[in-house]
Amino acid sequence: DVKVTQSSRYLVKRTGEKVFLECVQDMDHENMFWYRQDPGLGLRLIYFSYDVKMKEKGDIPEGYSVSREKKERFSLILESASTNQTSMYLCASSSGGSGNIQYFGAGTRLSVL
Amino acid sequence: DQQVKQNSPSLSVQEGRISILNCDYTNSMFDYFLWYKKYPAEGPTFLISISSIKDKNEDGRFTVFLNKSAKHLSLHIVPSQPGDSAVYFCAASVIGAGSYQLTFGKGTKLSVIP
């Protein structure tokens, strides 16, 4: 079974703090993704990565950056957290085969106060 | 510009009846379609998929139908069970050409009433 692990289930941070969300997958997948989910807005892609040290902007990259130094790990960084970044953050990985099926972590509920 | 649309934010169905969740898409390049199920405070889990070369795919109680001419797909759950209560996301992708992204709809919240 594919396992995608997000380091925290719940996080509470202050406005202006630098926030790191970590994601690790154990299936040697090339592709990794960060989404945020908000009520009524569905899943919106923030950033994705096709390979180590590669990154591509998704639909809503503003205010975020990412890091992929190792194949199994993909980090999402909020350089200066703001209240409008309060959301559920979801990490996913895929091999690129099987119709691009993505496997998701359990999510991190981030509250920025 | 939404390329994948789920026009019903919510749906309520009696236990044992059929649930039908609908999804429309606008991009004719999409050739693979997926459904995900999401419980609160959990990540989405892959449920079922269909390639554009087929018009139906069945897996147990779940069947996905694809109508390419109408750019419409639907997920049928028969019989519906209370444990099926969740948010269902439709997603679409373009296979090959170096694209690995999924485009998601906004989701439909299904409530199965005992």
Interface residues (C-beta under 8 A of the other chain):
Chain A: V4 R9 N31 F33 G40 L41 G42 L43 L45 F48 Y50 G58 L90 A92 S94 G96 G99 N100 I101 Q102 Y103 F104 G105 A106 G107 R109
Chain B: P9 Y32 L34 Y36 A41 E42 G43 P44 T45 F46 S49 S51 F89 S93 I95 G98 S99 Y100 Q101 L102 F104 G105 K106 G107
